[in-house]
Each structure stands twice: as structure tokens, then as C-alpha cells.
Amino acid sequence: LNTDIAGAHNVGLRTALMLTGVATQADLATSHVQPDAVYADLPALIAAWA
């Protein structure tokens, strides 16, 4: 969250987080850095954007 998501926000990009990597729902609850969208996995992201 503090690297990829924050970096994208710093340059004006929208962000999506997949919960298959390092960040968890618990991390989201305590972080001041928040993605624009959160997906459980890649199929969920693809379904939402298709």
C-alpha cells in the first residue's frame, strides 16, 4: 500500500488492489493509503472491468 498504491496516487493514477499479494483486509483497515478499488483476485478484477 505504501509503495505501489501511494506512488500511483502521487502521480495522479487510479489504483486497484488484489488481495492475493502482500496487503490484507486488515492492512487496509489501518492504512491511510487506500486504493480506488479492491478485488479478491485477478478473475474478480477482470470480471469487474470486462
N, C-alpha and C positions, 0 to 999 in steps of 0.2 A: 504493500500500500504506500509506504513512504518513499519508494523509489519509482516504480513504473507509473502508478496512478498519479502521484504527486507531480512527477516530471511531465506527464501528459497534460495535466491541468495547468502547469506553469507556462506551457506554450499554446494554450487555448484549445486543446483537443478534448473530445468527449472520450469517456473511458468505459470499459466493460471488464468485470472481474469474473473469472471462472473459479469456483471453489474446489478445484482439483489440484491446486498448487500449494503455495506456502500459506496464504491467508485463509482464515476460517471465519465463520459467522461471529465467533467470539471476538476476533480481531476487529471486525467491522464495528461491533458494538462499542468498542473502546477507542477507536481511532478518530482523529479529527479529519483525516483524509478519507473521503468517501467516493467510490466510483459512481458513475452515472447509472450503471445497470449492473446487476449481479445475476450470474447464471450458475446452475449446479454443475454443468459440464458442457463440452463442446456441442453435443447434439441439441441441448436446450438453447444455446446461443444461435445455432443455425436455424432452428425452428422459429425462433423469435424474429430473426432477420430475413427469413425467406419470404 
